[in-house]
Amino acid sequence: MSNRRILVTAALPYANGNIHIGHLVEYVQTDIWVRFQKLRGHNCRYFCADDTHGTAIMIRARKEGRSEEELIADVREAHISDFSKFDIEFDNFGSTHSEENRELCHQIWKSIRDAGLVKQKEIEQLFDPEAQTFLADRFVKGTCPKCGATNQYGDNCDKCGSTYTPAELIDPKSTLSGATPELRTATHLFIELEKCHEFLNEWTQSGKHLQPEVANYLKGHFLSDELRDWDISRPAPYFGFEIPDFPGNYWYVWFDAPIGYIASTYEWCKRNGENLDDWWKSDQTEIHHFIGKDITYFHTLFWPAMLKTAGLTLPEKVHIHGFLTVDGEKMSKSKGTFIEAAKYAEHLDPSHLRYFIASKLSSKVDDIDLNFDEFKLKVDSDLVGKVVNIASRCAKFVAGKELSEEYPDDGGLFEQAAAVGEKIAELYENCEYSSAVREIMVLADRANQYIEGKEPWVVRKDEARADELRDICTVGLNLFRQVIIYLAPVLPSIQKQTEELLNNKIEHWNDAQTPLLGATVGKFQHMMKRVDEKKVKQMVEESKETQAADAIAAPQFNDGPEALEKEPMTEEHCTIEDFMKVDMRVARIVEAGHVEGADKLLQLKLSLGGDETRNVFAGIKSVYTPEELVGRLVVCCANLKPRKMRFGLSEGMVLACGPGGKEIFLLNPDDGAQPGMRVH
C-alpha cells in the first residue's frame, strides 16, 4: 500500500470537567489507530482540541469568580496531563477559543450565507429566571415528548433517539438551578438543512463512510422525513464567538466546535510550515473522525453539510463507538464506578486499561463493559502471564551478551508470526481490535510453548551448552519482539521498554518480518505488574468520596410542590406496630419479562438471598423494559398476601414512587445493600 496522508480527529472534550474512563475509550481507540498508521509508514496526524464555548463554561466561571479564559486554560492543562498519563499523543491539541478557530468560523459562515442556507425567525426559548440566562439544550431536562422517557436532555432522547427543541420537553427543569424555565421570545438564525437533503442521503447511504447500523439509523430516523432547520445562534449572555453579521448573538457551540478540528490542524500547519489546504481541501487526504454514538447526529448530518457547502474535504469515515459500562451498568457516582482518568492513574497502570479497551473494541457501535474481575484476569493472564513472560524467561540468561548472528531453527514459528502480520494489520485498519489482540495472543502462546519445551533454565546449568542457550534465547526474544511490534499501537510503553532491552528501535510494522540478530541484550527490567485488587477497591472507594464531596459542593435544587399536588399527604396515622407488620426487603431482579395480554404489567422474579424468591407482577411497563431491570436491586414487600391473577400468582410488591403513567420511579437501595436485608 502506498504512503497515505491521513487526518484523524477524536471528539473534543468539553472544558467544563475532567477526563474520565468513559472518555478514554474514544481517545485510546483513536490513539491506537493513529499509532498503527504511523507504524505502517503513513503520514498520519492526530488533531484534537478543548471544546470551550457555551453556557456551562460561562456559569461555572461566574460561580468561581474568574474569567472564562482563566477557567478553560486550567482545564486544558488538566486534560493534557490526563491524556499524557495514558500515552495518548496528539500532533496538536488546540482550543475552540482560538483566533484560528474564529477566523475559520467567519470563512465557513460566509460560505453558508452565500449558499442561501441561513434564515432568521422568532422562536420561544427557555430562560432560567434564577441563573438569568437562556438555556442551552443540554441544560434542560424533562420528559421526552415522543416516547415519554423521563430525565431526558433538551435536544434528544437517549431512549428512542428522537430530536426536539427544549421547549417541546414535558415538565422541563433547568439543570443549572432546578428552576422551571420560562418561555421567552428571541430572534435566532437557522441553517436550512433540508436544502442539503439529497447530498446527505447520498453521502450517508453510500456504504463507504459509516457503519451499516449507523447509516440505517439515519435513514430511518431523519432522512426519511424532511430535515429540520438547525438553530445556529444564541443570544447574549453567552460565551463564544459573536456572529459578525448578527451583533449581540453568538454561534451555537455545535457550530464552532467541529470547526475546531480544522483550527487545530491550522495551528499545527503554521508551526510546521504546512499548507492547510493540503489537509482540508485535497482529495489526497483521508479524514477520519472517531466519535461516540451520542453525537452521531451532529457529525453525520450537520458537519458533512457544513464541509460540503464550504468546499472542504468530506470525511472518508466516521468511526462511531458505544459507551463504557461498568459491571453491566452506566458509570455510577454513588457506586464509585464514575472514575476520573487521574484517579485511575494514581492506583493502576494505564497500560492495563489501554489493553483491556483494545481487547473489547470492534468496528460495531456496541457498548463495552468493564468488569474489574475480568479486567484483572485478562491483564494478569495475557500481558503478565503470556507476553512479558516470554522476555522474563529469556532475557536474564543473555543479559549483556549478543544474540546469535544467524537465526536458529525454531520449527517455523518466526515465519508463521511474520505471515500473519498482514491479517493483524487489516484488523487494526478496520478497528477490529479485539480480533487483532486474539491473533497476537495466539503468537504469545506459541512462543511460551517453545520456551517451555526448550527449558533454558535447565540448559544454563551446563556451560558446554552456552551456544544452545544463546540460540534458544535468540528465538524467544525475537518471537517476543514480533508480539510487541504487533501490540505497539496498544502498548507504547512496553514498546519503549522492549527497544531499551534489545537496544533496537521499532520503526516500522515490517520490522516483524526480519529477525533481530547480533544485538546486545540489556539487563531485564520488570515490565508490568499484576493487577492489585486492593488498589482497585481503593480507587473505587476514593471515587465515591470524590463524587460525594462534589455533590455537597453542588448547587441545591429548590423542589417545588408539584409532587404533593399530584399525591397529597394522607391524614391518617399508623402506629409503629402497624408499620412493623410490613416486611420490606432488599431484593434483586434476576428475571424480567413481558406478560402476554397485559398492557401495563411486567413479570419479575425477585431474589431475597439464598433460595428465597418471589414471583411478582408489577405495573411498570410504561417506564421500564425487562432488559434494563435484570440485576437491579429494588425494595419489595415480602409478606404481602399472595394474589391470584389471570397471568399467575403474584407473591409480593416492588416499591416505587410517582402518581403512575410515565411517572413511576423504582426505589433503589444504596450501594452495599444485599438481597434479603430488611428495610426499617
Steps between C-alpha positions, in 0.01 A plus 500: 500500500640840405564770755172661608429846639251451783343760728342357814288665767325397820203686647599816685485460880287768664700745708263482797612175658772242540575208272353172630545138397190514280663776294818295474332232289489744210841662543675164548317351201608792283856505632539128421380555144735798448801318646425205273485723190826671593664162558389402149692801368204725416492876551232486768423793733278504810324830577277594788410801716302605803138594430487825697183694420147500633283577799658246734844661474350844557300389806791314659741789449242735651462278808876470544551872466739491208501548125405230255851524351658420836267206550561339162876548531503303827277226359722475192805428718307232690378336178846491344641352822234228506554407136877477545457257790329260261756544217248684283705715262351777288689669221317810620258562785336837452204698630178612335560840664792577270550767235550224245156364581341845492652565155376168362153547649472829313609338172263203527212722614546717192483190279178390666353850468604520134335163434167641622463250783440750784163634607385706796193442713350569841497209742394433853799397707532377856648752745619423854357776722742416784821465296387788277599334177349332199547126528699294257342168404715300739401715796138400491361164604149367487276235348545406134201628298523201266535190721439635851842402637588711805821685586588575136710791373353786302629400157456126462373192679748226583214248522330539162757715313252776415612862469297800608535850645526561876167681489336174388609313814228407747553646849844652421746593776820700487801288592678819610262596778213253503260782414213459257612689189293779348422527130636823353504620143830557321619535141719214381684405183440158346679291239251340262638148507222369278668672204788254548269198525590344165872528565471365856292207388758411237798547733359310799360212294804447275622207711848655529494760774290351781441169671190328355303531824570874511395553138177309567436703816534829311281374217225388735501786749592808299547464125161337443337833591570866433807613693437762765663842490807517723492775764850646470495813719467583869423844648715666764607422767704219346868409494609449141567683175266784412342461156646782284178579312266443798633717789408399854465135396748215505557184302356198676780283637425219252581735214850600610596175679556278193669789321746459787630190319609723213632770733716249686640385164558867410706555817713195416543612138625843610748339737628247245496701176212298353213618278154467658340440159711187457318355800147637465462576128668202338369171365840355595418528870287250689308652792392262776283608794467285812194584712255356752152398391339786696627759249426305183238752382740794501791322331303319230250768397593854612875463461509345148249766387728777633809350338327448166367856494842644588677298230702299753598133495233265629583224749611171353356327805320590822584223748228483766537306824275414793527598864695350788294324764639369828373165623225518241366839612553865417790651689370592845625773730337341805661161426842651433507377139500854362881504506705795384807431289733661752353291785548181299862592424568554871425137572528286188721467191351696206639233264263252661199710403630561148533125450162420654325759279674360191400146595134607502473732200368406158377700203143489633316761708446264794570612856799337670495390862772536761471228763794526738519123557524445124740796478738339749472157340567631149795720597661243729453217253576670169749775574685365802449125462554486121663805342744627765565143608675428168763767562542432871574130432770576242660843546663436836702210356660716229518840673805691380556246222425499130227309326602236244636626168284255306140426579467150653250238394175564689273261314354780288363712788653829386381447143147419621488819706637704209240353265209605723623863512281618213191336648559679831561824311168465320324450832656819641411689183135398537493577876457133585737534794359211705560261211853638449579444867377140482726431202798649684432294813514184287856600404587564865369155593717337232808687619441389860451139390833517315681629808337242727610226263860625483534570876777764488512501881623139481736557206676789679628261768729331246778733381563274200154591372561879498449529123177302524380731777578804286307352207195423717499854640555647152185324380303588813589870491432526126156344546446743788607791281252396230218495756603844627510646147144380445395633843693828466192709407327376815798498739748774408657486846598135459624577150745749653610250766558238230707743293719566807530129581610404148685824418299532180225742390171368370441732205265320262233231499718299261771471764307189603601335171875491576671343805719717719847345507823588675342765723630543853232418758465742789417419858140386533290756688164409644247592229157458653336407829185302556183688590483566874143440619558718804587794277188442290283514813685805629448678168127427507465615861690821437285566192191471719646749745595744224153492348337536843711810568405640160133438574525694827660792316244489218210748487187379681176479305186667626241222497159632412157384622404317179544147644288577806232649282477177303511276807397687818621386843264260679323621814483155660779394737630147552662360814850361515338159542310552173820599325698202631243260357625588153808290424692711247810334361780579260462276193682448174311463172645182349245457221263743326263453211190623325159363596297382203168684486599764760556861396653625826656197670847349504569165667796509740684227684651646817785347698492576873828320566578131507219291350227748600320641194174677417299513180361851462284672237582874495315773312816674378503410129432861397840606634732199518609228258585147620859535375581801719353339814694174519768522770352809661444527876151604610295513818209258524221423741582137574202409718220633283223242476541312169248604240367270230494681165398368160870512402617306807564540873650831617695449823602853593535859389794713390497849648497809280403866519308722262135539402519243218498511123840626388585614853606179674834483680622176657667537839869405503697403812841664538811318385595224745148380571452125453193299396311389811587801716197638680403862437423683827 
